[in-house]
């Protein structure tokens, strides 16, 4: 599939698309200008799934274009199984809230999880 003409989210219209619930609308942000756009596929939707791993597999299988997280996409990009079609656009940053009972005596496993989340997502357009 020739995707060289795709420069903005609106250019995705009409492409065979695979969607994953609940991310039916893709909230994108231009990495240089900061411009934000939402894209919702309305036609040529080939498949709707509710599992991110399945979404990743069907995109790699060539069913259509889709919106997957970096941690799913990166190995497939490096192996050449998929291509990044909007490299100047990324997911808009989203927050993550972690609630736990006691700040004074945090169980070790909770502290490990908090540290993992901070390390994993702080540098990847994540907001923590």
N, CA, C and O atoms as CSV, one atom per row, in Angstrom:
chain,resi,resn,atom,element,x,y,z
A,1,UNK,N,N,0.843,-1.173,0.000
A,1,UNK,CA,C,0.000,0.000,0.000
A,1,UNK,C,C,0.894,1.243,0.000
A,1,UNK,O,O,1.784,1.375,0.840
A,2,UNK,N,N,0.654,2.142,-0.936
A,2,UNK,CA,C,1.425,3.387,-1.020
A,2,UNK,C,C,0.831,4.390,-0.037
A,2,UNK,O,O,-0.330,4.783,-0.152
A,3,UNK,N,N,1.647,4.795,0.927
A,3,UNK,CA,C,1.180,5.731,1.952
A,3,UNK,C,C,1.984,7.031,1.918
A,3,UNK,O,O,1.928,7.816,2.865
A,4,UNK,N,N,2.726,7.264,0.841
A,4,UNK,CA,C,3.585,8.442,0.767
A,4,UNK,C,C,2.789,9.748,0.742
A,4,UNK,O,O,3.324,10.797,1.103
A,5,UNK,N,N,1.537,9.704,0.326
A,5,UNK,CA,C,0.712,10.912,0.255
A,5,UNK,C,C,0.115,11.301,1.610
A,5,UNK,O,O,-0.466,12.378,1.736
A,6,UNK,N,N,0.249,10.448,2.615
A,6,UNK,CA,C,-0.376,10.690,3.913
A,6,UNK,C,C,0.521,11.587,4.760
A,6,UNK,O,O,1.612,11.188,5.167
A,7,UNK,N,N,0.050,12.794,5.018
A,7,UNK,CA,C,0.812,13.785,5.795
A,7,UNK,C,C,0.070,14.233,7.053
A,7,UNK,O,O,0.691,14.723,7.996
A,8,UNK,N,N,-1.254,14.067,7.074
A,8,UNK,CA,C,-2.080,14.517,8.193
A,8,UNK,C,C,-3.173,13.468,8.449
A,8,UNK,O,O,-3.483,12.673,7.562
A,9,UNK,N,N,-3.751,13.461,9.642
A,9,UNK,CA,C,-4.783,12.472,9.945
A,9,UNK,C,C,-5.928,12.432,8.939
A,9,UNK,O,O,-6.451,11.351,8.663
A,10,UNK,N,N,-6.332,13.559,8.387
A,10,UNK,CA,C,-7.434,13.571,7.423
A,10,UNK,C,C,-7.111,12.755,6.174
A,10,UNK,O,O,-8.019,12.282,5.489
A,11,UNK,N,N,-5.821,12.589,5.875
A,11,UNK,CA,C,-5.409,11.807,4.707
A,11,UNK,C,C,-5.654,10.310,4.882
A,11,UNK,O,O,-5.528,9.545,3.926
A,12,UNK,N,N,-6.000,9.895,6.082
A,12,UNK,CA,C,-6.276,8.476,6.346
A,12,UNK,C,C,-7.661,8.066,5.846
A,12,UNK,O,O,-7.944,6.875,5.717
A,13,UNK,N,N,-8.514,9.029,5.568
A,13,UNK,CA,C,-9.886,8.744,5.148
A,13,UNK,C,C,-9.904,7.810,3.949
A,13,UNK,O,O,-9.201,8.025,2.962
A,14,UNK,N,N,-10.710,6.782,4.052
A,14,UNK,CA,C,-10.873,5.840,2.954
A,14,UNK,C,C,-9.908,4.672,2.973
A,14,UNK,O,O,-10.134,3.688,2.269
A,15,UNK,N,N,-8.832,4.745,3.761
A,15,UNK,CA,C,-7.901,3.617,3.833
A,15,UNK,C,C,-8.560,2.467,4.589
A,15,UNK,O,O,-9.370,2.702,5.486
A,16,UNK,N,N,-8.223,1.226,4.239
A,16,UNK,CA,C,-8.727,0.104,5.028
A,16,UNK,C,C,-8.238,0.264,6.470
A,16,UNK,O,O,-7.044,0.446,6.709
A,17,UNK,N,N,-9.160,0.196,7.421
A,17,UNK,CA,C,-8.843,0.527,8.801
A,17,UNK,C,C,-9.273,-0.588,9.745
A,17,UNK,O,O,-10.288,-1.254,9.539
A,18,UNK,N,N,-8.464,-0.769,10.791
A,18,UNK,CA,C,-8.770,-1.701,11.867
A,18,UNK,C,C,-8.876,-0.870,13.146
A,18,UNK,O,O,-7.984,-0.079,13.452
A,19,UNK,N,N,-9.954,-1.050,13.881
A,19,UNK,CA,C,-10.189,-0.269,15.093
A,19,UNK,C,C,-10.180,-1.154,16.326
A,19,UNK,O,O,-10.477,-2.347,16.265
A,20,UNK,N,N,-9.832,-0.540,17.443
A,20,UNK,CA,C,-9.850,-1.242,18.722
A,20,UNK,C,C,-10.663,-0.427,19.715
A,20,UNK,O,O,-10.361,0.737,19.977
A,21,UNK,N,N,-11.685,-1.046,20.255
A,21,UNK,CA,C,-12.509,-0.394,21.256
A,21,UNK,C,C,-11.734,-0.384,22.571
A,21,UNK,O,O,-11.142,-1.406,22.917
A,22,UNK,N,N,-11.709,0.696,23.306
A,22,UNK,CA,C,-12.512,1.899,23.202
A,22,UNK,C,C,-11.843,3.028,22.429
A,22,UNK,O,O,-12.365,4.143,22.434
A,23,UNK,N,N,-10.724,2.795,21.771
A,23,UNK,CA,C,-10.008,3.866,21.056
A,23,UNK,C,C,-10.518,3.987,19.623
A,23,UNK,O,O,-9.768,3.777,18.669
A,24,UNK,N,N,-11.783,4.323,19.480
A,24,UNK,CA,C,-12.369,4.446,18.149
A,24,UNK,C,C,-12.036,5.797,17.524
A,24,UNK,O,O,-12.001,5.927,16.301
A,25,UNK,N,N,-11.794,6.791,18.356
A,25,UNK,CA,C,-11.323,8.093,17.886
A,25,UNK,C,C,-9.869,8.229,18.280
A,25,UNK,O,O,-9.512,8.044,19.443
A,26,UNK,N,N,-9.032,8.551,17.312
A,26,UNK,CA,C,-7.589,8.670,17.555
A,26,UNK,C,C,-7.265,10.130,17.853
A,26,UNK,O,O,-7.469,10.996,17.003
A,27,UNK,N,N,-6.767,10.404,19.040
A,27,UNK,CA,C,-6.382,11.759,19.447
A,27,UNK,C,C,-4.905,11.945,19.144
A,27,UNK,O,O,-4.047,11.389,19.829
A,28,UNK,N,N,-4.612,12.726,18.118
A,28,UNK,CA,C,-3.243,12.873,17.628
A,28,UNK,C,C,-2.733,14.291,17.818
A,28,UNK,O,O,-3.504,15.250,17.847
A,29,UNK,N,N,-1.417,14.403,17.947
A,29,UNK,CA,C,-0.772,15.703,18.100
A,29,UNK,C,C,0.472,15.744,17.229
A,29,UNK,O,O,1.274,14.811,17.230
A,30,UNK,N,N,0.626,16.834,16.486
A,30,UNK,CA,C,1.801,17.014,15.634
A,30,UNK,C,C,3.008,17.245,16.531
A,30,UNK,O,O,2.968,18.094,17.422
A,31,UNK,N,N,4.087,16.492,16.300
A,31,UNK,CA,C,5.223,16.550,17.225
A,31,UNK,C,C,6.022,17.841,17.121
A,31,UNK,O,O,6.757,18.173,18.051
A,32,UNK,N,N,5.904,18.579,16.022
A,32,UNK,CA,C,6.652,19.823,15.869
A,32,UNK,C,C,5.798,21.052,16.182
A,32,UNK,O,O,6.235,21.942,16.911
A,33,UNK,N,N,4.599,21.102,15.641
A,33,UNK,CA,C,3.760,22.296,15.813
A,33,UNK,C,C,2.881,22.236,17.062
A,33,UNK,O,O,2.428,23.273,17.548
A,34,UNK,N,N,2.634,21.030,17.587
A,34,UNK,CA,C,1.749,20.884,18.728
A,34,UNK,C,C,0.270,20.859,18.355
A,34,UNK,O,O,-0.588,20.716,19.226
A,35,UNK,N,N,-0.031,20.997,17.063
A,35,UNK,CA,C,-1.422,20.971,16.602
A,35,UNK,C,C,-2.075,19.651,17.002
A,35,UNK,O,O,-1.472,18.585,16.875
A,36,UNK,N,N,-3.311,19.735,17.485
A,36,UNK,CA,C,-4.050,18.547,17.897
A,36,UNK,C,C,-5.202,18.301,16.933
A,36,UNK,O,O,-5.900,19.224,16.513
A,37,UNK,N,N,-5.379,17.028,16.597
A,37,UNK,CA,C,-6.488,16.629,15.741
A,37,UNK,C,C,-7.028,15.300,16.223
A,37,UNK,O,O,-6.289,14.448,16.716
A,38,UNK,N,N,-8.313,15.142,16.072
A,38,UNK,CA,C,-8.956,13.868,16.355
A,38,UNK,C,C,-9.365,13.256,15.022
A,38,UNK,O,O,-9.892,13.947,14.150
A,39,UNK,N,N,-9.123,11.969,14.867
A,39,UNK,CA,C,-9.503,11.280,13.639
A,39,UNK,C,C,-10.407,10.108,13.999
A,39,UNK,O,O,-10.087,9.302,14.873
A,40,UNK,N,N,-11.532,10.031,13.315
A,40,UNK,CA,C,-12.445,8.904,13.473
A,40,UNK,C,C,-12.713,8.321,12.100
A,40,UNK,O,O,-13.232,9.002,11.215
A,41,UNK,N,N,-12.359,7.063,11.926
A,41,UNK,CA,C,-12.620,6.387,10.653
A,41,UNK,C,C,-14.119,6.170,10.509
A,41,UNK,O,O,-14.785,5.726,11.443
A,42,UNK,N,N,-14.640,6.486,9.330
A,42,UNK,CA,C,-16.074,6.332,9.112
A,42,UNK,C,C,-16.403,5.373,7.963
A,42,UNK,O,O,-17.534,4.902,7.846
A,43,UNK,N,N,-15.420,5.094,7.128
A,43,UNK,CA,C,-15.673,4.167,6.031
A,43,UNK,C,C,-14.466,3.253,5.833
A,43,UNK,O,O,-13.366,3.545,6.301
A,44,UNK,N,N,-14.690,2.151,5.138
A,44,UNK,CA,C,-13.677,1.138,4.864
A,44,UNK,C,C,-13.085,0.564,6.153
A,44,UNK,O,O,-11.887,0.291,6.228
A,45,UNK,N,N,-13.942,0.383,7.167
A,45,UNK,CA,C,-13.518,-0.252,8.416
A,45,UNK,C,C,-13.603,-1.755,8.214
A,45,UNK,O,O,-14.686,-2.313,8.035
A,46,UNK,N,N,-12.459,-2.393,8.246
A,46,UNK,CA,C,-12.407,-3.829,7.963
A,46,UNK,C,C,-12.684,-4.696,9.181
A,46,UNK,O,O,-13.212,-5.802,9.063
A,47,UNK,N,N,-12.320,-4.179,10.360
A,47,UNK,CA,C,-12.461,-4.999,11.559
A,47,UNK,C,C,-12.463,-4.108,12.789
A,47,UNK,O,O,-11.745,-3.110,12.846
A,48,UNK,N,N,-13.285,-4.478,13.783
A,48,UNK,CA,C,-13.268,-3.840,15.102
A,48,UNK,C,C,-12.977,-4.931,16.118
A,48,UNK,O,O,-13.624,-5.979,16.123
A,49,UNK,N,N,-12.008,-4.680,16.971
A,49,UNK,CA,C,-11.634,-5.641,18.004
A,49,UNK,C,C,-11.640,-4.943,19.351
A,49,UNK,O,O,-11.788,-3.724,19.429
A,50,UNK,N,N,-11.480,-5.720,20.409
A,50,UNK,CA,C,-11.410,-5.125,21.746
A,50,UNK,C,C,-10.159,-5.597,22.497
A,50,UNK,O,O,-10.119,-5.583,23.727
A,51,UNK,N,N,-9.150,-6.009,21.745
A,51,UNK,CA,C,-7.914,-6.502,22.345
A,51,UNK,C,C,-6.723,-5.921,21.581
A,51,UNK,O,O,-6.620,-6.087,20.366
A,52,UNK,N,N,-5.830,-5.243,22.294
A,52,UNK,CA,C,-4.698,-4.561,21.657
A,52,UNK,C,C,-3.727,-5.546,20.983
A,52,UNK,O,O,-3.161,-5.230,19.936
A,53,UNK,N,N,-3.535,-6.714,21.564
A,53,UNK,CA,C,-2.643,-7.705,20.945
A,53,UNK,C,C,-3.218,-8.203,19.627
A,53,UNK,O,O,-2.489,-8.371,18.649
A,54,UNK,N,N,-4.520,-8.437,19.602
A,54,UNK,CA,C,-5.170,-8.855,18.359
A,54,UNK,C,C,-5.101,-7.748,17.319
A,54,UNK,O,O,-4.837,-8.012,16.146
A,55,UNK,N,N,-5.336,-6.510,17.744
A,55,UNK,CA,C,-5.220,-5.370,16.828
A,55,UNK,C,C,-3.831,-5.333,16.196
A,55,UNK,O,O,-3.695,-5.159,14.985
A,56,UNK,N,N,-2.810,-5.497,17.020
A,56,UNK,CA,C,-1.431,-5.471,16.530
A,56,UNK,C,C,-1.197,-6.582,15.511
A,56,UNK,O,O,-0.567,-6.357,14.478
A,57,UNK,N,N,-1.701,-7.773,15.797
A,57,UNK,CA,C,-1.521,-8.901,14.878
A,57,UNK,C,C,-2.197,-8.660,13.531
A,57,UNK,O,O,-1.613,-8.950,12.487
A,58,UNK,N,N,-3.422,-8.132,13.542
A,58,UNK,CA,C,-4.118,-7.951,12.269
A,58,UNK,C,C,-3.518,-6.799,11.453
A,58,UNK,O,O,-3.548,-6.832,10.223
A,59,UNK,N,N,-2.979,-5.790,12.127
A,59,UNK,CA,C,-2.284,-4.728,11.401
A,59,UNK,C,C,-1.027,-5.300,10.750
A,59,UNK,O,O,-0.755,-5.037,9.579
A,60,UNK,N,N,-0.268,-6.077,11.506
A,60,UNK,CA,C,0.942,-6.711,10.958
A,60,UNK,C,C,0.590,-7.672,9.820
A,60,UNK,O,O,1.389,-7.879,8.906
A,61,UNK,N,N,-0.602,-8.253,9.880
A,61,UNK,CA,C,-1.048,-9.163,8.833
A,61,UNK,C,C,-1.548,-8.465,7.581
A,61,UNK,O,O,-1.875,-9.121,6.593
A,62,UNK,N,N,-1.610,-7.126,7.615
A,62,UNK,CA,C,-1.976,-6.385,6.422
A,62,UNK,C,C,-3.461,-6.143,6.231
A,62,UNK,O,O,-3.884,-5.757,5.141
A,63,UNK,N,N,-4.261,-6.359,7.259
A,63,UNK,CA,C,-5.708,-6.166,7.142
A,63,UNK,C,C,-6.053,-4.694,6.917
A,63,UNK,O,O,-6.982,-4.374,6.175
A,64,UNK,N,N,-5.302,-3.805,7.559
A,64,UNK,CA,C,-5.560,-2.375,7.413
A,64,UNK,C,C,-4.658,-1.560,8.311
A,64,UNK,O,O,-3.807,-2.108,9.013
A,65,UNK,N,N,-4.844,-0.246,8.289
A,65,UNK,CA,C,-4.086,0.644,9.159
A,65,UNK,C,C,-4.784,0.699,10.510
A,65,UNK,O,O,-5.986,0.457,10.614
A,66,UNK,N,N,-4.019,1.017,11.528
A,66,UNK,CA,C,-4.582,1.105,12.861
A,66,UNK,C,C,-3.704,1.942,13.760
A,66,UNK,O,O,-2.649,2.428,13.351
A,67,UNK,N,N,-4.146,2.100,14.967
A,67,UNK,CA,C,-3.503,2.961,15.954
A,67,UNK,C,C,-3.089,2.096,17.135
A,67,UNK,O,O,-3.931,1.663,17.921
A,68,UNK,N,N,-1.780,1.844,17.260
A,68,UNK,CA,C,-1.297,0.979,18.331
A,68,UNK,C,C,-0.207,1.693,19.133
A,68,UNK,O,O,0.489,2.560,18.605
A,69,UNK,N,N,-0.063,1.326,20.409
A,69,UNK,CA,C,0.947,1.961,21.249
A,69,UNK,C,C,2.369,1.640,20.785
A,69,UNK,O,O,2.618,0.622,20.140
A,70,UNK,N,N,3.283,2.530,21.129
A,70,UNK,CA,C,4.691,2.351,20.756
A,70,UNK,C,C,5.248,1.001,21.188
A,70,UNK,O,O,5.975,0.360,20.428
A,71,UNK,N,N,4.919,0.564,22.393
A,71,UNK,CA,C,5.491,-0.684,22.895
A,71,UNK,C,C,5.015,-1.899,22.110
A,71,UNK,O,O,5.690,-2.928,22.124
A,72,UNK,N,N,3.885,-1.815,21.431
A,72,UNK,CA,C,3.462,-2.877,20.519
A,72,UNK,C,C,4.081,-2.677,19.137
A,72,UNK,O,O,4.466,-3.638,18.470
A,73,UNK,N,N,4.171,-1.426,18.721
A,73,UNK,CA,C,4.617,-1.125,17.361
A,73,UNK,C,C,6.126,-1.253,17.171
A,73,UNK,O,O,6.575,-1.709,16.119
A,74,UNK,N,N,6.911,-0.861,18.162
A,74,UNK,CA,C,8.355,-0.755,17.981
A,74,UNK,C,C,9.028,-2.025,17.452
A,74,UNK,O,O,9.803,-1.940,16.499
A,75,UNK,N,N,8.764,-3.188,18.032
A,75,UNK,CA,C,9.407,-4.399,17.489
A,75,UNK,C,C,9.004,-4.688,16.042
A,75,UNK,O,O,9.816,-5.164,15.249
A,76,UNK,N,N,7.748,-4.398,15.704
A,76,UNK,CA,C,7.270,-4.645,14.344
A,76,UNK,C,C,7.845,-3.628,13.363
A,76,UNK,O,O,8.115,-3.966,12.211
A,77,UNK,N,N,8.033,-2.393,13.808
A,77,UNK,CA,C,8.676,-1.372,12.964
A,77,UNK,C,C,10.115,-1.764,12.682
A,77,UNK,O,O,10.577,-1.683,11.544
A,78,UNK,N,N,10.823,-2.191,13.725
A,78,UNK,CA,C,12.229,-2.563,13.576
A,78,UNK,C,C,12.414,-3.770,12.669
A,78,UNK,O,O,13.409,-3.866,11.950
A,79,UNK,N,N,11.451,-4.695,12.702
A,79,UNK,CA,C,11.553,-5.884,11.856
A,79,UNK,C,C,11.018,-5.654,10.447
A,79,UNK,O,O,11.160,-6.519,9.583
A,80,UNK,N,N,10.404,-4.496,10.206
A,80,UNK,CA,C,9.868,-4.188,8.890
A,80,UNK,C,C,8.501,-4.775,8.611
A,80,UNK,O,O,8.029,-4.721,7.476
A,81,UNK,N,N,7.851,-5.337,9.625
A,81,UNK,CA,C,6.535,-5.944,9.424
A,81,UNK,C,C,5.433,-4.910,9.278
A,81,UNK,O,O,4.411,-5.177,8.647
A,82,UNK,N,N,5.632,-3.725,9.856
A,82,UNK,CA,C,4.682,-2.626,9.696
A,82,UNK,C,C,5.468,-1.360,9.392
A,82,UNK,O,O,6.685,-1.320,9.572
A,83,UNK,N,N,4.777,-0.335,8.935
A,83,UNK,CA,C,5.425,0.955,8.706
A,83,UNK,C,C,4.646,2.055,9.417
A,83,UNK,O,O,3.425,1.987,9.558
A,84,UNK,N,N,5.374,3.058,9.854
A,84,UNK,CA,C,4.782,4.203,10.542
A,84,UNK,C,C,4.298,5.163,9.462
A,84,UNK,O,O,5.108,5.703,8.710
A,85,UNK,N,N,2.992,5.381,9.376
A,85,UNK,CA,C,2.491,6.170,8.252
A,85,UNK,C,C,2.272,7.640,8.578
A,85,UNK,O,O,2.092,8.441,7.661
A,86,UNK,N,N,2.281,8.018,9.837
A,86,UNK,CA,C,2.196,9.433,10.217
A,86,UNK,C,C,3.332,9.734,11.206
A,86,UNK,O,O,3.071,9.976,12.385
A,87,UNK,N,N,4.586,9.720,10.738
A,87,UNK,CA,C,5.714,9.872,11.666
A,87,UNK,C,C,5.785,11.219,12.372
A,87,UNK,O,O,6.422,11.327,13.420
A,88,UNK,N,N,5.144,12.250,11.819
A,88,UNK,CA,C,5.163,13.561,12.468
A,88,UNK,C,C,4.021,13.740,13.456
A,88,UNK,O,O,3.839,14.829,14.001
A,89,UNK,N,N,3.254,12.692,13.692
A,89,UNK,CA,C,2.113,12.744,14.606
A,89,UNK,C,C,2.275,11.674,15.664
A,89,UNK,O,O,2.795,10.592,15.390
A,90,UNK,N,N,1.830,11.977,16.876
A,90,UNK,CA,C,1.860,10.993,17.952
A,90,UNK,C,C,0.555,11.085,18.742
A,90,UNK,O,O,-0.250,11.998,18.559
A,91,UNK,N,N,0.384,10.124,19.610
A,91,UNK,CA,C,-0.763,10.125,20.492
A,91,UNK,C,C,-0.682,11.328,21.430
A,91,UNK,O,O,0.397,11.663,21.920
A,92,UNK,N,N,-1.803,11.970,21.679
A,92,UNK,CA,C,-1.812,13.046,22.662
A,92,UNK,C,C,-1.525,12.438,24.034
A,92,UNK,O,O,-2.016,11.360,24.368
A,93,UNK,N,N,-0.733,13.140,24.804
A,93,UNK,CA,C,-0.364,12.643,26.132
A,93,UNK,C,C,-1.611,12.438,26.988
A,93,UNK,O,O,-2.542,13.244,26.972
A,94,UNK,N,N,-1.600,11.353,27.723
A,94,UNK,CA,C,-2.691,11.051,28.642
A,94,UNK,C,C,-2.110,10.838,30.023
A,94,UNK,O,O,-0.952,10.447,30.165
A,95,UNK,N,N,-2.890,11.086,31.007
A,95,UNK,CA,C,-2.452,10.912,32.380
A,95,UNK,C,C,-2.765,9.527,32.906
A,95,UNK,O,O,-3.565,8.781,32.341
A,96,UNK,N,N,-2.124,9.219,33.979
A,96,UNK,CA,C,-2.370,7.957,34.666
A,96,UNK,C,C,-2.373,8.267,36.160
A,96,UNK,O,O,-1.456,8.909,36.672
A,97,UNK,N,N,-3.378,7.820,36.829
A,97,UNK,CA,C,-3.455,8.057,38.264
A,97,UNK,C,C,-3.351,6.730,38.988
A,97,UNK,O,O,-3.991,5.746,38.616
A,98,UNK,N,N,-2.535,6.719,40.025
A,98,UNK,CA,C,-2.383,5.524,40.840
A,98,UNK,C,C,-2.835,5.872,42.253
A,98,UNK,O,O,-2.307,6.792,42.877
A,99,UNK,N,N,-3.787,5.150,42.734
A,99,UNK,CA,C,-4.308,5.377,44.078
A,99,UNK,C,C,-3.858,4.242,44.981
A,99,UNK,O,O,-4.004,3.065,44.651
A,100,UNK,N,N,-3.317,4.614,46.105
A,100,UNK,CA,C,-2.937,3.616,47.093
A,100,UNK,C,C,-3.166,4.221,48.462
A,100,UNK,O,O,-3.227,5.440,48.617
A,101,UNK,N,N,-3.290,3.371,49.434
A,101,UNK,CA,C,-3.817,3.765,50.727
A,101,UNK,C,C,-2.864,4.590,51.578
A,101,UNK,O,O,-3.296,5.572,52.181
A,102,UNK,N,N,-1.626,4.246,51.650
A,102,UNK,CA,C,-0.752,4.837,52.656
A,102,UNK,C,C,0.575,5.254,52.041
A,102,UNK,O,O,1.314,4.411,51.533
A,103,UNK,N,N,0.880,6.529,52.080
A,103,UNK,CA,C,2.158,7.017,51.531
A,103,UNK,C,C,3.329,6.708,52.460
A,103,UNK,O,O,4.475,6.655,52.015
A,104,UNK,N,N,3.051,6.506,53.728
A,104,UNK,CA,C,4.108,6.281,54.713
A,104,UNK,C,C,4.663,4.864,54.641
A,104,UNK,O,O,5.876,4.668,54.711
A,105,UNK,N,N,3.801,3.895,54.505
A,105,UNK,CA,C,4.213,2.481,54.543
A,105,UNK,C,C,3.769,1.764,53.273
A,105,UNK,O,O,2.944,0.852,53.320
A,106,UNK,N,N,4.316,2.179,52.154
A,106,UNK,CA,C,3.945,1.588,50.870
A,106,UNK,C,C,4.531,0.183,50.787
A,106,UNK,O,O,5.734,0.007,50.978
A,107,UNK,N,N,3.706,-0.812,50.508
A,107,UNK,CA,C,4.247,-2.167,50.318
A,107,UNK,C,C,5.279,-2.165,49.181
A,107,UNK,O,O,5.154,-1.419,48.210
A,108,UNK,N,N,6.272,-2.998,49.324
A,108,UNK,CA,C,7.380,-3.044,48.366
A,108,UNK,C,C,6.882,-3.298,46.944
A,108,UNK,O,O,7.370,-2.673,46.003
A,109,UNK,N,N,5.930,-4.197,46.776
A,109,UNK,CA,C,5.418,-4.502,45.428
A,109,UNK,C,C,4.717,-3.292,44.811
A,109,UNK,O,O,4.774,-3.106,43.595
A,110,UNK,N,N,4.058,-2.471,45.623
A,110,UNK,CA,C,3.420,-1.251,45.118
A,110,UNK,C,C,4.485,-0.245,44.710
A,110,UNK,O,O,4.366,0.393,43.664
A,111,UNK,N,N,5.533,-0.096,45.532
A,111,UNK,CA,C,6.641,0.812,45.204
A,111,UNK,C,C,7.318,0.392,43.902
A,111,UNK,O,O,7.659,1.242,43.080
A,112,UNK,N,N,7.515,-0.921,43.707
A,112,UNK,CA,C,8.107,-1.418,42.462
A,112,UNK,C,C,7.230,-1.074,41.265
A,112,UNK,O,O,7.734,-0.680,40.213
A,113,UNK,N,N,5.922,-1.223,41.423
A,113,UNK,CA,C,5.008,-0.909,40.334
A,113,UNK,C,C,5.043,0.576,39.999
A,113,UNK,O,O,5.088,0.945,38.826
A,114,UNK,N,N,5.023,1.424,41.009
A,114,UNK,CA,C,5.091,2.875,40.794
A,114,UNK,C,C,6.379,3.233,40.061
A,114,UNK,O,O,6.350,4.000,39.098
A,115,UNK,N,N,7.499,2.692,40.502
A,115,UNK,CA,C,8.786,2.971,39.858
A,115,UNK,C,C,8.802,2.490,38.408
A,115,UNK,O,O,9.329,3.169,37.527
A,116,UNK,N,N,8.216,1.306,38.165
A,116,UNK,CA,C,8.139,0.787,36.799
A,116,UNK,C,C,7.329,1.725,35.914
A,116,UNK,O,O,7.758,2.059,34.810
A,117,UNK,N,N,6.172,2.148,36.386
A,117,UNK,CA,C,5.314,3.036,35.593
A,117,UNK,C,C,6.021,4.357,35.287
A,117,UNK,O,O,5.959,4.851,34.161
A,118,UNK,N,N,6.681,4.919,36.275
A,118,UNK,CA,C,7.399,6.178,36.051
A,118,UNK,C,C,8.519,5.999,35.035
A,118,UNK,O,O,8.683,6.824,34.136
A,119,UNK,N,N,9.277,4.941,35.172
A,119,UNK,CA,C,10.391,4.697,34.252
A,119,UNK,C,C,9.889,4.388,32.843
A,119,UNK,O,O,10.448,4.885,31.865
A,120,UNK,N,N,8.860,3.587,32.733
A,120,UNK,CA,C,8.377,3.122,31.432
A,120,UNK,C,C,7.702,4.223,30.620
A,120,UNK,O,O,7.862,4.279,29.401
A,121,UNK,N,N,6.950,5.097,31.283
A,121,UNK,CA,C,6.125,6.024,30.533
A,121,UNK,C,C,6.543,7.486,30.607
A,121,UNK,O,O,6.039,8.290,29.824
A,122,UNK,N,N,7.416,7.858,31.487
A,122,UNK,CA,C,7.777,9.263,31.611
A,122,UNK,C,C,8.447,9.798,30.356
A,122,UNK,O,O,8.210,10.952,30.000
A,123,UNK,N,N,9.266,9.022,29.675
A,123,UNK,CA,C,9.951,9.497,28.478
A,123,UNK,C,C,9.246,9.198,27.187
A,123,UNK,O,O,9.781,9.509,26.123
A,124,UNK,N,N,8.062,8.604,27.224
A,124,UNK,CA,C,7.358,8.166,26.017
A,124,UNK,C,C,6.047,8.897,25.817
A,124,UNK,O,O,5.004,8.268,25.638
A,125,UNK,N,N,6.089,10.211,25.845
A,125,UNK,CA,C,4.879,11.007,25.670
A,125,UNK,C,C,3.856,10.734,26.751
A,125,UNK,O,O,2.704,11.151,26.633
A,126,UNK,N,N,4.256,10.043,27.796
A,126,UNK,CA,C,3.337,9.779,28.893
A,126,UNK,C,C,3.426,10.888,29.916
A,126,UNK,O,O,4.461,11.541,30.051
A,127,UNK,N,N,2.369,11.092,30.614
A,127,UNK,CA,C,2.345,12.101,31.657
A,127,UNK,C,C,2.129,11.366,32.965
A,127,UNK,O,O,1.144,10.645,33.124
A,128,UNK,N,N,3.034,11.545,33.886
A,128,UNK,CA,C,2.907,10.892,35.199
A,128,UNK,C,C,3.094,11.934,36.275
A,128,UNK,O,O,3.028,11.614,37.462
